[in-house]
Amino acid sequence: MECRSFQMDSQWNIIYYPEKPTGFGVLVIGDERHFVDESKSFWTQNEGKQIIINDLKEKGYTIFSSNLYGRNWGSDNAVELAQSLYQHVIRSEILNQKIHILAEGMGALVALKLMEKMKDNIRSVILLNPVLSLKYHLQQEKEHKFFYKKLIRELVAAYQTNQQDLESAISKMDDIVNLNYDCPIQIIHILAGGRSYNQSKQYQQILGPSKINPTFILLEKKQQLGKICAKFLSSHESVL
């Protein structure tokens, strides 16, 4: 069996099985375009993401993912469903209880909350082109009126509130994101157009004095992502 799909709280979830499982699991949390339905997901429809899935499966990882209500932007509902998915997978599959997380873009907002809630059950985390701060992301989008309005609509729907309360709550968020967790964290940023200096400055603003040094990858080396991820994950498996 290559994969298995099932529903939880009306949301589709999927598990991808390797030929030679090592007993380690990876929770994939996708970006804005991410989806999981009855038979497929964005990470198997997109060529670049499919390569990552294949590389991880080749190394023996059992991979699981959820639709997580679509464009959830780190909502509590999405975080709770991700926790429920973890519990289901741990009960139904033969896996080590400490999982890896691979989150892209918007998915990093869910990953950060899971790191807070599931400290003892997370082995390592890879954040790919992450949105680390909803406050900072919203400030950036203000420069683009159309995208800002679209983002506000998505946030209002995801957080089930009104625009005034939403903007007020986001404005009160901390300027710096705390990533001082016990589990190892790697931030990987794929560069398009060689904007490494600007991206580096942005991460410095968001992360403050954090000891995490983001890894920057040129677009032409994107196909190596799966192997880079697998190498990082496997380096944190000596302690079961």
C-alpha positions as CSV (number, residue, x, y, z in Angstrom):
1,M,0.0,0.0,0.0
2,E,1.6,3.3,-1.1
3,C,-0.9,5.6,0.7
4,R,-4.0,5.7,2.7
5,S,-6.6,8.5,2.8
6,F,-9.2,9.1,5.6
7,Q,-11.3,12.0,7.0
8,M,-11.3,13.7,10.3
9,D,-13.7,16.5,11.1
10,S,-14.7,16.6,7.4
11,Q,-11.0,17.2,6.4
12,W,-9.1,14.7,4.2
13,N,-5.8,13.4,5.5
14,I,-3.3,11.1,3.8
15,I,-0.4,8.8,4.8
16,Y,2.4,7.9,2.4
17,Y,4.2,4.6,3.1
18,P,7.8,3.9,2.3
19,E,8.9,0.5,1.0
20,K,11.3,0.0,3.8
21,P,10.1,1.9,6.8
22,T,12.5,3.1,9.5
23,G,9.8,3.8,12.1
24,F,10.2,7.6,11.9
25,G,7.3,9.8,10.8
26,V,7.2,13.2,9.1
27,L,4.2,15.5,9.4
28,V,4.0,17.8,6.3
29,I,2.1,21.1,6.8
30,G,1.6,22.9,3.5
31,D,1.4,26.5,2.3
32,E,-1.5,28.4,0.9
33,R,-1.8,26.2,-2.2
34,H,-1.7,23.0,-0.2
35,F,-4.7,20.6,-0.3
36,V,-5.4,17.0,0.5
37,D,-8.5,15.3,-1.0
38,E,-9.8,11.7,-1.3
39,S,-7.0,10.5,-3.6
40,K,-4.2,13.0,-3.9
41,S,-2.5,16.1,-2.4
42,F,-0.7,19.2,-3.6
43,W,2.6,17.5,-2.5
44,T,2.1,14.7,-5.0
45,Q,0.6,16.9,-7.8
46,N,3.5,19.4,-7.7
47,E,6.6,18.1,-9.4
48,G,9.1,19.7,-6.9
49,K,7.1,18.6,-3.9
50,Q,6.8,15.1,-5.3
51,I,10.6,14.8,-5.5
52,I,10.8,15.7,-1.7
53,I,8.1,13.1,-0.9
54,N,10.0,10.4,-3.0
55,D,13.4,11.3,-1.4
56,L,11.9,11.0,2.1
57,K,10.1,7.8,1.3
58,E,13.3,6.4,-0.1
59,K,15.0,7.0,3.2
60,G,12.2,5.1,5.0
61,Y,10.1,7.9,6.3
62,T,6.3,7.5,6.8
63,I,4.8,10.8,5.7
64,F,1.4,12.2,6.8
65,S,-0.5,15.4,6.0
66,S,-3.9,17.0,6.2
67,N,-6.0,19.5,4.4
68,L,-6.2,21.5,7.7
69,Y,-9.2,23.6,6.5
70,G,-7.3,25.0,3.6
71,R,-5.9,28.5,4.1
72,N,-5.9,28.3,7.9
73,W,-3.1,30.8,8.7
74,G,-2.2,29.1,11.9
75,S,-5.8,29.0,13.3
76,D,-6.5,27.1,16.5
77,N,-8.8,24.7,14.6
78,A,-6.0,23.8,12.3
79,V,-3.6,23.2,15.2
80,E,-6.1,21.1,17.0
81,L,-6.7,19.0,13.9
82,A,-3.0,18.5,13.4
83,Q,-2.7,17.3,17.0
84,S,-5.6,14.9,16.4
85,L,-3.9,13.6,13.2
86,Y,-0.7,13.0,15.1
87,Q,-2.6,11.0,17.7
88,H,-4.4,8.9,15.1
89,V,-1.2,8.1,13.1
90,I,0.7,7.2,16.3
91,R,-2.1,4.8,17.3
92,S,-2.6,3.3,13.8
93,E,1.0,3.0,12.6
94,I,4.2,1.5,14.0
95,L,6.1,4.7,14.5
96,N,8.4,6.4,17.0
97,Q,6.3,8.8,19.1
98,K,8.7,11.7,18.4
99,I,7.9,12.9,14.9
100,H,9.6,15.3,12.5
101,I,7.7,18.3,11.1
102,L,8.2,19.7,7.6
103,A,6.2,23.0,7.1
104,E,6.1,25.3,4.2
105,G,5.1,29.0,4.0
106,M,1.9,29.6,5.9
107,G,2.2,26.1,7.4
108,A,5.0,27.4,9.7
109,L,2.4,29.2,11.7
110,V,0.8,25.9,12.6
111,A,4.2,24.3,13.2
112,L,5.2,27.0,15.7
113,K,2.1,26.4,17.8
114,L,2.6,22.6,17.6
115,M,6.1,23.1,18.9
116,E,4.7,24.8,21.9
117,K,1.9,22.3,22.5
118,M,3.7,19.0,21.6
119,K,7.2,19.7,23.0
120,D,7.9,16.1,24.0
121,N,6.6,14.6,20.8
122,I,8.6,16.6,18.2
123,R,12.0,15.4,17.1
124,S,13.0,18.1,14.7
125,V,11.5,20.8,12.5
126,I,12.2,22.1,9.0
127,L,10.6,25.4,7.9
128,L,10.6,25.9,4.2
129,N,10.2,29.6,3.0
130,P,8.3,30.1,6.2
131,V,5.8,32.7,7.2
132,L,7.0,33.1,10.8
133,S,5.0,36.2,11.9
134,L,1.4,37.0,11.0
135,K,2.1,40.5,12.1
136,Y,5.1,41.0,9.8
137,H,3.4,39.2,6.9
138,L,0.3,41.5,7.1
139,Q,2.6,44.6,7.2
140,Q,4.3,43.4,4.1
141,E,1.0,42.7,2.2
142,K,-0.2,46.3,3.0
143,E,2.0,47.4,0.1
144,H,-0.2,45.4,-2.3
145,K,-3.8,46.5,-1.8
146,F,-5.5,43.6,-3.6
147,F,-3.5,40.9,-1.8
148,Y,-3.9,42.6,1.5
149,K,-7.8,42.6,1.2
150,K,-7.7,39.0,0.1
151,L,-5.5,38.0,3.0
152,I,-7.7,39.8,5.5
153,R,-10.8,37.9,4.1
154,E,-8.9,34.6,4.6
155,L,-7.8,35.5,8.1
156,V,-11.3,36.6,9.1
157,A,-12.7,33.2,7.8
158,A,-9.8,31.2,9.4
159,Y,-10.1,32.8,12.8
160,Q,-13.9,33.2,12.8
161,T,-13.8,36.9,13.8
162,N,-14.4,40.3,12.4
163,Q,-11.8,42.5,10.7
164,Q,-11.5,45.1,13.5
165,D,-10.9,42.5,16.2
166,L,-8.5,40.6,13.9
167,E,-6.3,43.6,13.1
168,S,-6.3,44.7,16.7
169,A,-5.2,41.2,17.9
170,I,-2.4,41.0,15.2
171,S,-1.1,44.5,16.0
172,K,-0.6,43.4,19.7
173,M,1.6,40.4,18.6
174,D,5.3,40.5,19.5
175,D,7.6,41.9,16.9
176,I,10.1,39.1,17.4
177,V,9.3,35.4,17.0
178,N,10.7,33.2,19.7
179,L,12.2,30.0,18.3
180,N,14.1,28.9,21.5
181,Y,12.7,25.4,21.6
182,D,14.5,22.2,22.6
183,C,14.0,20.5,19.3
184,P,16.4,21.3,16.4
185,I,15.0,23.7,13.8
186,Q,16.3,24.4,10.3
187,I,15.0,27.3,8.2
188,I,15.5,26.8,4.4
189,H,14.8,29.6,2.0
190,I,14.7,29.1,-1.7
191,L,16.0,32.3,-3.5
192,A,14.4,33.6,-6.6
193,G,16.4,36.4,-8.1
194,G,19.3,36.3,-5.8
195,R,17.7,38.4,-3.0
196,S,19.7,36.7,-0.3
197,Y,20.7,40.0,1.5
198,N,17.1,41.2,1.8
199,Q,15.8,37.9,2.9
200,S,18.6,37.6,5.5
201,K,17.7,41.0,6.9
202,Q,14.1,40.1,7.1
203,Y,14.9,36.9,9.1
204,Q,17.1,39.0,11.4
205,Q,14.2,41.3,12.1
206,I,11.7,38.5,12.8
207,L,14.0,36.2,14.7
208,G,16.0,38.8,16.7
209,P,18.8,37.3,18.7
210,S,17.9,33.7,17.8
211,K,20.8,31.3,17.2
212,I,19.1,29.9,14.1
213,N,20.9,30.6,10.9
214,P,18.7,30.2,7.8
215,T,20.0,28.2,4.9
216,F,19.6,29.9,1.5
217,I,19.3,27.7,-1.6
218,L,19.4,29.0,-5.2
219,L,16.4,28.1,-7.4
220,E,18.4,25.9,-9.7
221,K,19.3,23.7,-6.7
222,K,15.7,23.2,-5.6
223,Q,15.6,19.6,-6.7
224,Q,18.2,18.8,-4.0
225,L,15.7,19.8,-1.3
226,G,14.5,16.3,-0.5
227,K,18.0,15.0,0.1
228,I,18.9,18.1,2.2
229,C,15.8,17.6,4.3
230,A,16.4,13.8,4.7
231,K,20.0,14.5,5.8
232,F,18.9,17.0,8.5
233,L,16.1,14.7,9.8
234,S,18.3,11.6,10.0
235,S,21.0,13.6,12.0
236,H,18.5,13.9,14.9
237,E,17.5,10.2,15.3
238,S,20.3,8.8,17.4
239,V,18.3,9.2,20.5
240,L,15.0,7.3,20.3
